[in-house]
Amino acid sequence: MPRMKFLLIAVILLLPLFAFGQAQVPTEPLGDVARRHRAAKKTRPTRVITTDDVSQKKSDDVAVSTGSVSQQEPAIQNRDTRSGDAASELEKQTKAYRKQVADQIARVNELERELAVAQREVAVQATSYYMDAGGRLRDPKAWTERREALDKQVAEKQQQVNEARQKLDDLRDEARKMGIAASALE
């Protein structure tokens, strides 16, 4: 009788394994399924605008018929001199903003170093507290004042860093609004 129960339990437990082994394997290769899916997806390609497209558009704007060829040439020359002046003015502004951004980045880096030093001082004080637990007990007022002074210093440095970063972001935003590329500032 116990053998019969064991045999019945073994058959019941092994039956799903045999059934799983008999499952149908798909006959279509996975690569064909992927190709069919890609073909069904068919997205519209995006248009990439290049400098050639922009320069072609500008030349189309300039070549608008105003009469004879001799009338078009002075207009083109005037436009070139104006764009040259504007380009040199933009270049001057770019150099000025680049210098301001570089100075501000240096200021942010300096303030971040000062903040890191202040945070290390807090860590050193905490370490000394744990190494000499009696230090705080011997003079709790001095320890507490020193800790508060360090915490205040860290908070002030953090505020200065945040203000410097905000000023840097404002400079970059102002330059962007003037038409200066972000890559030109770095």
Rosetta constraint file for C-alpha pairs under 8 A:
AtomPair CA 1 CA 5 HARMONIC 6.47 0.50
AtomPair CA 2 CA 6 HARMONIC 6.19 0.50
AtomPair CA 3 CA 7 HARMONIC 6.09 0.50
AtomPair CA 4 CA 8 HARMONIC 6.07 0.50
AtomPair CA 5 CA 9 HARMONIC 6.10 0.50
AtomPair CA 6 CA 10 HARMONIC 6.12 0.50
AtomPair CA 7 CA 11 HARMONIC 6.20 0.50
AtomPair CA 8 CA 12 HARMONIC 6.22 0.50
AtomPair CA 9 CA 13 HARMONIC 6.11 0.50
AtomPair CA 10 CA 14 HARMONIC 5.97 0.50
AtomPair CA 11 CA 15 HARMONIC 5.78 0.50
AtomPair CA 12 CA 16 HARMONIC 7.68 0.50
AtomPair CA 13 CA 17 HARMONIC 7.81 0.50
AtomPair CA 14 CA 18 HARMONIC 6.56 0.50
AtomPair CA 15 CA 19 HARMONIC 6.25 0.50
AtomPair CA 16 CA 20 HARMONIC 5.99 0.50
AtomPair CA 17 CA 21 HARMONIC 6.28 0.50
AtomPair CA 18 CA 22 HARMONIC 6.49 0.50
AtomPair CA 19 CA 23 HARMONIC 6.70 0.50
AtomPair CA 28 CA 32 HARMONIC 6.91 0.50
AtomPair CA 28 CA 33 HARMONIC 7.28 0.50
AtomPair CA 29 CA 33 HARMONIC 6.73 0.50
AtomPair CA 30 CA 34 HARMONIC 6.27 0.50
AtomPair CA 31 CA 35 HARMONIC 6.20 0.50
AtomPair CA 32 CA 36 HARMONIC 6.12 0.50
AtomPair CA 33 CA 37 HARMONIC 6.17 0.50
AtomPair CA 34 CA 38 HARMONIC 6.20 0.50
AtomPair CA 35 CA 39 HARMONIC 6.14 0.50
AtomPair CA 36 CA 40 HARMONIC 6.23 0.50
AtomPair CA 37 CA 41 HARMONIC 6.22 0.50
AtomPair CA 38 CA 42 HARMONIC 6.61 0.50
AtomPair CA 49 CA 53 HARMONIC 6.16 0.50
AtomPair CA 49 CA 54 HARMONIC 7.49 0.50
AtomPair CA 50 CA 54 HARMONIC 6.65 0.50
AtomPair CA 51 CA 55 HARMONIC 6.05 0.50
AtomPair CA 52 CA 56 HARMONIC 5.95 0.50
AtomPair CA 53 CA 57 HARMONIC 6.16 0.50
AtomPair CA 54 CA 58 HARMONIC 6.31 0.50
AtomPair CA 55 CA 59 HARMONIC 6.22 0.50
AtomPair CA 56 CA 60 HARMONIC 6.16 0.50
AtomPair CA 57 CA 61 HARMONIC 6.30 0.50
AtomPair CA 58 CA 62 HARMONIC 6.34 0.50
AtomPair CA 59 CA 63 HARMONIC 6.07 0.50
AtomPair CA 60 CA 64 HARMONIC 6.73 0.50
AtomPair CA 62 CA 76 HARMONIC 6.87 0.50
AtomPair CA 63 CA 72 HARMONIC 7.51 0.50
AtomPair CA 65 CA 72 HARMONIC 7.94 0.50
AtomPair CA 66 CA 71 HARMONIC 7.06 0.50
AtomPair CA 66 CA 72 HARMONIC 6.75 0.50
AtomPair CA 67 CA 71 HARMONIC 6.64 0.50
AtomPair CA 67 CA 72 HARMONIC 7.62 0.50
AtomPair CA 68 CA 72 HARMONIC 6.89 0.50
AtomPair CA 69 CA 73 HARMONIC 6.56 0.50
AtomPair CA 70 CA 74 HARMONIC 7.31 0.50
AtomPair CA 71 CA 75 HARMONIC 7.00 0.50
AtomPair CA 72 CA 76 HARMONIC 6.29 0.50
AtomPair CA 73 CA 77 HARMONIC 6.15 0.50
AtomPair CA 74 CA 78 HARMONIC 6.00 0.50
AtomPair CA 75 CA 79 HARMONIC 6.08 0.50
AtomPair CA 76 CA 80 HARMONIC 6.10 0.50
AtomPair CA 77 CA 81 HARMONIC 6.26 0.50
AtomPair CA 78 CA 82 HARMONIC 6.09 0.50
AtomPair CA 79 CA 83 HARMONIC 5.93 0.50
AtomPair CA 80 CA 84 HARMONIC 5.92 0.50
AtomPair CA 81 CA 85 HARMONIC 6.16 0.50
AtomPair CA 82 CA 86 HARMONIC 6.07 0.50
AtomPair CA 83 CA 87 HARMONIC 5.76 0.50
AtomPair CA 84 CA 88 HARMONIC 6.08 0.50
AtomPair CA 85 CA 89 HARMONIC 6.07 0.50
AtomPair CA 86 CA 90 HARMONIC 5.98 0.50
AtomPair CA 87 CA 91 HARMONIC 6.02 0.50
AtomPair CA 88 CA 92 HARMONIC 6.17 0.50
AtomPair CA 89 CA 93 HARMONIC 6.21 0.50
AtomPair CA 90 CA 94 HARMONIC 5.95 0.50
AtomPair CA 90 CA 180 HARMONIC 7.60 0.50
AtomPair CA 91 CA 95 HARMONIC 6.20 0.50
AtomPair CA 92 CA 96 HARMONIC 6.21 0.50
AtomPair CA 93 CA 97 HARMONIC 6.05 0.50
AtomPair CA 94 CA 98 HARMONIC 5.86 0.50
AtomPair CA 94 CA 175 HARMONIC 7.80 0.50
AtomPair CA 94 CA 180 HARMONIC 6.34 0.50
AtomPair CA 94 CA 184 HARMONIC 7.10 0.50
AtomPair CA 94 CA 185 HARMONIC 7.06 0.50
AtomPair CA 95 CA 99 HARMONIC 6.20 0.50
AtomPair CA 96 CA 100 HARMONIC 6.30 0.50
AtomPair CA 97 CA 101 HARMONIC 5.93 0.50
AtomPair CA 97 CA 171 HARMONIC 7.49 0.50
AtomPair CA 97 CA 175 HARMONIC 6.81 0.50
AtomPair CA 97 CA 185 HARMONIC 6.84 0.50
AtomPair CA 98 CA 102 HARMONIC 6.05 0.50
AtomPair CA 98 CA 184 HARMONIC 7.31 0.50
AtomPair CA 98 CA 185 HARMONIC 4.59 0.50
AtomPair CA 98 CA 186 HARMONIC 6.86 0.50
AtomPair CA 99 CA 103 HARMONIC 6.08 0.50
AtomPair CA 100 CA 104 HARMONIC 6.09 0.50
AtomPair CA 100 CA 171 HARMONIC 7.75 0.50
AtomPair CA 101 CA 105 HARMONIC 6.02 0.50
AtomPair CA 101 CA 168 HARMONIC 6.47 0.50
AtomPair CA 101 CA 171 HARMONIC 6.74 0.50
AtomPair CA 101 CA 172 HARMONIC 7.32 0.50
AtomPair CA 101 CA 185 HARMONIC 6.86 0.50
AtomPair CA 101 CA 186 HARMONIC 7.86 0.50
AtomPair CA 102 CA 106 HARMONIC 6.19 0.50
AtomPair CA 102 CA 186 HARMONIC 7.56 0.50
AtomPair CA 103 CA 107 HARMONIC 6.21 0.50
AtomPair CA 104 CA 108 HARMONIC 6.12 0.50
AtomPair CA 104 CA 164 HARMONIC 7.08 0.50
AtomPair CA 104 CA 167 HARMONIC 7.69 0.50
AtomPair CA 104 CA 168 HARMONIC 5.94 0.50
AtomPair CA 105 CA 109 HARMONIC 6.16 0.50
AtomPair CA 105 CA 168 HARMONIC 7.04 0.50
AtomPair CA 106 CA 110 HARMONIC 6.15 0.50
AtomPair CA 107 CA 111 HARMONIC 6.17 0.50
AtomPair CA 107 CA 164 HARMONIC 7.17 0.50
AtomPair CA 108 CA 112 HARMONIC 6.08 0.50
AtomPair CA 108 CA 161 HARMONIC 6.10 0.50
AtomPair CA 108 CA 164 HARMONIC 5.71 0.50
AtomPair CA 108 CA 165 HARMONIC 6.40 0.50
AtomPair CA 109 CA 113 HARMONIC 6.25 0.50
AtomPair CA 110 CA 114 HARMONIC 6.33 0.50
AtomPair CA 111 CA 115 HARMONIC 6.09 0.50
AtomPair CA 111 CA 157 HARMONIC 6.87 0.50
AtomPair CA 111 CA 160 HARMONIC 7.07 0.50
AtomPair CA 111 CA 161 HARMONIC 5.70 0.50
AtomPair CA 112 CA 116 HARMONIC 6.14 0.50
AtomPair CA 112 CA 157 HARMONIC 7.93 0.50
AtomPair CA 112 CA 161 HARMONIC 6.33 0.50
AtomPair CA 113 CA 117 HARMONIC 6.28 0.50
AtomPair CA 114 CA 118 HARMONIC 6.28 0.50
AtomPair CA 114 CA 157 HARMONIC 7.12 0.50
AtomPair CA 115 CA 119 HARMONIC 6.15 0.50
AtomPair CA 115 CA 154 HARMONIC 6.23 0.50
AtomPair CA 115 CA 157 HARMONIC 5.36 0.50
AtomPair CA 115 CA 158 HARMONIC 6.48 0.50
AtomPair CA 115 CA 161 HARMONIC 7.98 0.50
AtomPair CA 116 CA 120 HARMONIC 6.14 0.50
AtomPair CA 117 CA 121 HARMONIC 6.29 0.50
AtomPair CA 118 CA 122 HARMONIC 6.50 0.50
AtomPair CA 118 CA 150 HARMONIC 6.98 0.50
AtomPair CA 118 CA 153 HARMONIC 6.86 0.50
AtomPair CA 118 CA 154 HARMONIC 5.67 0.50
AtomPair CA 119 CA 123 HARMONIC 6.33 0.50
AtomPair CA 119 CA 154 HARMONIC 6.33 0.50
AtomPair CA 120 CA 124 HARMONIC 6.06 0.50
AtomPair CA 121 CA 125 HARMONIC 6.18 0.50
AtomPair CA 121 CA 150 HARMONIC 7.36 0.50
AtomPair CA 122 CA 126 HARMONIC 6.21 0.50
AtomPair CA 122 CA 147 HARMONIC 7.28 0.50
AtomPair CA 122 CA 150 HARMONIC 6.21 0.50
AtomPair CA 122 CA 151 HARMONIC 7.35 0.50
AtomPair CA 123 CA 127 HARMONIC 6.09 0.50
AtomPair CA 124 CA 128 HARMONIC 6.10 0.50
AtomPair CA 125 CA 129 HARMONIC 6.11 0.50
AtomPair CA 125 CA 147 HARMONIC 7.63 0.50
AtomPair CA 126 CA 130 HARMONIC 6.42 0.50
AtomPair CA 127 CA 131 HARMONIC 6.12 0.50
AtomPair CA 128 CA 132 HARMONIC 5.86 0.50
AtomPair CA 129 CA 133 HARMONIC 5.41 0.50
AtomPair CA 129 CA 135 HARMONIC 6.70 0.50
AtomPair CA 129 CA 136 HARMONIC 6.83 0.50
AtomPair CA 132 CA 136 HARMONIC 7.95 0.50
AtomPair CA 133 CA 137 HARMONIC 7.12 0.50
AtomPair CA 134 CA 138 HARMONIC 5.95 0.50
AtomPair CA 135 CA 139 HARMONIC 6.50 0.50
AtomPair CA 135 CA 140 HARMONIC 7.75 0.50
AtomPair CA 135 CA 143 HARMONIC 7.87 0.50
AtomPair CA 136 CA 140 HARMONIC 4.75 0.50
AtomPair CA 136 CA 143 HARMONIC 5.82 0.50
AtomPair CA 139 CA 143 HARMONIC 6.42 0.50
AtomPair CA 140 CA 144 HARMONIC 6.00 0.50
AtomPair CA 141 CA 145 HARMONIC 6.10 0.50
AtomPair CA 142 CA 146 HARMONIC 6.07 0.50
AtomPair CA 143 CA 147 HARMONIC 6.14 0.50
AtomPair CA 144 CA 148 HARMONIC 6.11 0.50
AtomPair CA 145 CA 149 HARMONIC 6.07 0.50
AtomPair CA 146 CA 150 HARMONIC 6.19 0.50
AtomPair CA 147 CA 151 HARMONIC 6.12 0.50
AtomPair CA 148 CA 152 HARMONIC 6.02 0.50
AtomPair CA 149 CA 153 HARMONIC 6.11 0.50
AtomPair CA 150 CA 154 HARMONIC 6.17 0.50
AtomPair CA 151 CA 155 HARMONIC 6.19 0.50
AtomPair CA 152 CA 156 HARMONIC 6.16 0.50
AtomPair CA 153 CA 157 HARMONIC 6.16 0.50
AtomPair CA 154 CA 158 HARMONIC 6.06 0.50
AtomPair CA 155 CA 159 HARMONIC 6.19 0.50
AtomPair CA 156 CA 160 HARMONIC 6.21 0.50
AtomPair CA 157 CA 161 HARMONIC 6.14 0.50
AtomPair CA 158 CA 162 HARMONIC 6.19 0.50
AtomPair CA 159 CA 163 HARMONIC 6.18 0.50
AtomPair CA 160 CA 164 HARMONIC 6.10 0.50
AtomPair CA 161 CA 165 HARMONIC 6.12 0.50
AtomPair CA 162 CA 166 HARMONIC 6.14 0.50
AtomPair CA 163 CA 167 HARMONIC 6.17 0.50
AtomPair CA 164 CA 168 HARMONIC 6.20 0.50
AtomPair CA 165 CA 169 HARMONIC 6.18 0.50
AtomPair CA 166 CA 170 HARMONIC 6.10 0.50
AtomPair CA 167 CA 171 HARMONIC 6.17 0.50
AtomPair CA 168 CA 172 HARMONIC 6.28 0.50
AtomPair CA 169 CA 173 HARMONIC 6.06 0.50
AtomPair CA 170 CA 174 HARMONIC 5.98 0.50
AtomPair CA 171 CA 175 HARMONIC 6.15 0.50
AtomPair CA 172 CA 176 HARMONIC 6.13 0.50
AtomPair CA 172 CA 182 HARMONIC 7.17 0.50
AtomPair CA 172 CA 185 HARMONIC 7.91 0.50
AtomPair CA 173 CA 177 HARMONIC 6.23 0.50
AtomPair CA 174 CA 178 HARMONIC 6.41 0.50
AtomPair CA 175 CA 179 HARMONIC 6.51 0.50
AtomPair CA 175 CA 180 HARMONIC 5.32 0.50
AtomPair CA 175 CA 181 HARMONIC 7.62 0.50
AtomPair CA 175 CA 182 HARMONIC 7.86 0.50
AtomPair CA 176 CA 180 HARMONIC 5.12 0.50
AtomPair CA 176 CA 181 HARMONIC 6.19 0.50
AtomPair CA 176 CA 182 HARMONIC 6.76 0.50
AtomPair CA 180 CA 184 HARMONIC 6.87 0.50
AtomPair CA 180 CA 185 HARMONIC 7.81 0.50
AtomPair CA 181 CA 185 HARMONIC 7.04 0.50
AtomPair CA 182 CA 186 HARMONIC 7.04 0.50
